Amino acid sequence: MELHLNVARWGHRQTDWLAAAVCGLAAGAVLMVVELFWAALVSPDSPWTTSRAIAAILIGREVLQSPGFDVGVMAMALFTHYVLGVFFGLALGALLAQFASEWDLPEMMITGVLFGAALYLLNFYGMAQVFPWFGALRGWPAFVGHLIFGASAALIYWKLERRSTDR
C-alpha cells in the first residue's frame, strides 16, 4: 500500500513584495474602521482609546492620560498602525508565497485567519510585556478584529499577487 502525497501542491515561489505591502496597508485600514465602529457603537470606552494606545508605542504613555481626540496623537497612531500593517503584510505575503501557487481562496483565507490569531497573541500578550497598556485592550473584539485583519490581508494579497514568473 502506497502513501501518495500531493507534493505538487508544495513549492517555493517568490513573494510579491508590493502586493504584500499593499495588503498590509489595506487590511490595516479595514482593522482601524472595524475598531472605530466597535468603539463608537458598542464599547463604553472612548473611540480613541485604541488609537492612543498605538500612538503611545512611539511617543510615550503620557498620551494615555486623556481619552479625547488630538490631531497629533491620531497622526502618530495612523503612522504607527500603517507601519506595523505593512510589516505584518510583508510577513504574511512571505508566508503565503511559501505554499503552492495552486492554492485557492479558501485556503488563503484560512491561513490569513490563523495569521490574524497569531498576530493577536503577539500584539496583546507579547507586546504587552513591553507596552503594558495593551493588556487592557485584550478581549474578543480585538481578537475578532485581528482575524478580520488576517483574512482581509490574505484576500487582498491573493487578488493583487502577480503569479507570473517575470518578477
C-alpha positions as CSV (number, residue, x, y, z in Angstrom):
1,M,0.0,0.0,0.0
2,E,1.5,3.3,-1.1
3,L,1.0,6.6,0.6
4,H,0.6,9.3,-2.1
5,L,1.4,12.8,-1.0
6,N,0.3,15.7,-3.2
7,V,3.8,17.1,-3.3
8,A,3.0,19.1,-6.5
9,R,1.0,21.5,-4.3
10,W,4.0,22.4,-2.2
11,G,6.7,24.6,-3.7
12,H,8.6,27.8,-3.2
13,R,7.7,30.9,-5.2
14,Q,8.9,34.4,-5.0
15,T,7.0,36.8,-2.7
16,D,5.3,39.7,-4.4
17,W,6.5,42.4,-2.0
18,L,4.4,45.2,-3.5
19,A,1.2,43.1,-3.1
20,A,2.3,42.2,0.4
21,A,2.9,45.8,1.4
22,V,-0.4,46.9,-0.1
23,C,-2.3,44.1,1.6
24,G,-0.9,45.2,4.9
25,L,-1.9,48.8,4.3
26,A,-5.4,48.0,3.2
27,A,-6.0,45.4,5.9
28,G,-4.7,47.9,8.5
29,A,-7.3,50.3,7.2
30,V,-10.0,47.7,7.5
31,L,-9.0,46.9,11.0
32,M,-9.0,50.6,12.0
33,V,-12.5,51.1,10.6
34,V,-13.8,47.9,12.4
35,E,-12.2,49.1,15.7
36,L,-13.6,52.6,15.4
37,F,-17.1,51.4,14.6
38,W,-16.9,48.9,17.5
39,A,-15.7,51.6,19.9
40,A,-18.2,54.2,18.7
41,L,-21.3,52.0,18.6
42,V,-20.9,49.3,21.3
43,S,-17.9,50.0,23.6
44,P,-18.4,52.2,26.7
45,D,-14.8,53.4,26.2
46,S,-13.7,56.4,24.2
47,P,-13.4,55.6,20.4
48,W,-9.8,57.0,20.6
49,T,-8.5,54.6,23.3
50,T,-7.0,52.1,20.9
51,S,-5.5,54.9,18.7
52,R,-3.9,56.4,21.8
53,A,-2.5,53.0,22.8
54,I,-0.9,52.6,19.4
55,A,0.5,56.2,19.4
56,A,2.0,55.6,22.8
57,I,4.3,53.0,21.3
58,L,6.3,55.8,19.8
59,I,5.5,58.9,21.8
60,G,5.1,57.5,25.3
61,R,2.4,56.5,27.8
62,E,1.6,60.2,28.6
63,V,-0.9,60.1,25.7
64,L,-3.0,57.6,27.6
65,Q,-4.0,60.1,30.2
66,S,-6.5,61.9,28.0
67,P,-9.4,60.0,26.3
68,G,-10.2,62.7,23.8
69,F,-9.3,63.4,20.2
70,D,-5.9,65.0,19.4
71,V,-4.7,65.5,15.8
72,G,-1.0,65.0,16.6
73,V,-1.7,61.8,18.6
74,M,-4.0,60.4,15.9
75,A,-1.4,61.2,13.2
76,M,1.2,59.3,15.2
77,A,-1.3,56.4,15.7
78,L,-2.0,56.3,12.0
79,F,1.7,56.3,11.1
80,T,2.5,53.6,13.7
81,H,-0.5,51.5,12.7
82,Y,0.3,51.6,9.0
83,V,4.0,50.9,9.5
84,L,3.0,47.8,11.6
85,G,0.4,46.9,9.0
86,V,2.9,46.9,6.2
87,F,5.4,44.9,8.3
88,F,2.8,42.3,9.1
89,G,1.5,42.3,5.4
90,L,5.1,41.6,4.3
91,A,5.3,38.7,6.8
92,L,2.0,37.3,5.6
93,G,3.0,37.7,2.0
94,A,6.2,35.8,2.6
95,L,4.3,33.1,4.4
96,L,1.7,32.7,1.7
97,A,4.4,32.6,-1.0
98,Q,5.9,29.5,0.6
99,F,2.9,27.5,-0.5
100,A,2.0,26.2,-3.9
101,S,0.5,28.5,-6.4
102,E,-2.5,26.2,-6.9
103,W,-3.9,27.4,-3.5
104,D,-7.4,28.7,-3.8
105,L,-9.0,31.5,-2.0
106,P,-10.5,29.4,1.0
107,E,-7.0,28.0,1.8
108,M,-5.5,31.5,1.6
109,M,-8.3,32.9,3.9
110,I,-7.8,30.2,6.5
111,T,-4.1,30.9,6.5
112,G,-4.9,34.6,6.9
113,V,-7.3,34.0,9.8
114,L,-4.7,31.8,11.5
115,F,-2.1,34.6,10.9
116,G,-4.5,37.1,12.5
117,A,-4.9,34.9,15.6
118,A,-1.2,34.6,15.9
119,L,-0.9,38.4,15.5
120,Y,-3.4,39.0,18.2
121,L,-1.3,36.8,20.6
122,L,1.8,38.7,19.6
123,N,0.2,42.1,20.0
124,F,-1.8,41.7,23.2
125,Y,0.5,39.2,25.0
126,G,3.9,39.6,23.6
127,M,3.9,43.4,23.1
128,A,2.1,43.8,26.4
129,Q,5.4,42.8,28.0
130,V,7.0,45.9,26.7
131,F,3.9,48.1,26.4
132,P,1.7,47.0,29.3
133,W,-1.3,49.2,28.3
134,F,-2.0,46.7,25.6
135,G,-3.0,44.2,28.2
136,A,-6.1,46.3,29.0
137,L,-7.2,46.1,25.4
138,R,-7.4,42.3,25.3
139,G,-10.7,40.7,24.5
140,W,-12.9,39.2,21.9
141,P,-13.4,42.5,19.9
142,A,-9.7,42.9,19.4
143,F,-9.4,39.2,18.7
144,V,-12.1,39.3,16.0
145,G,-10.6,42.5,14.6
146,H,-7.3,40.7,14.2
147,L,-9.0,37.7,12.5
148,I,-10.6,40.2,10.1
149,F,-7.1,41.8,9.5
150,G,-5.6,38.4,8.6
151,A,-8.5,37.4,6.4
152,S,-8.5,40.8,4.6
153,A,-4.8,40.8,4.1
154,A,-4.9,37.3,2.6
155,L,-7.7,38.2,0.3
156,I,-6.0,41.3,-0.9
157,Y,-2.7,39.6,-1.4
158,W,-4.4,36.8,-3.3
159,K,-6.1,39.4,-5.6
160,L,-3.0,41.5,-6.1
161,E,-0.2,38.9,-6.3
162,R,1.4,38.7,-9.7
163,R,1.6,35.0,-10.4
164,S,3.7,35.2,-13.4
165,T,7.4,34.3,-13.4
166,D,8.6,37.6,-14.8
167,R,9.2,39.2,-11.4
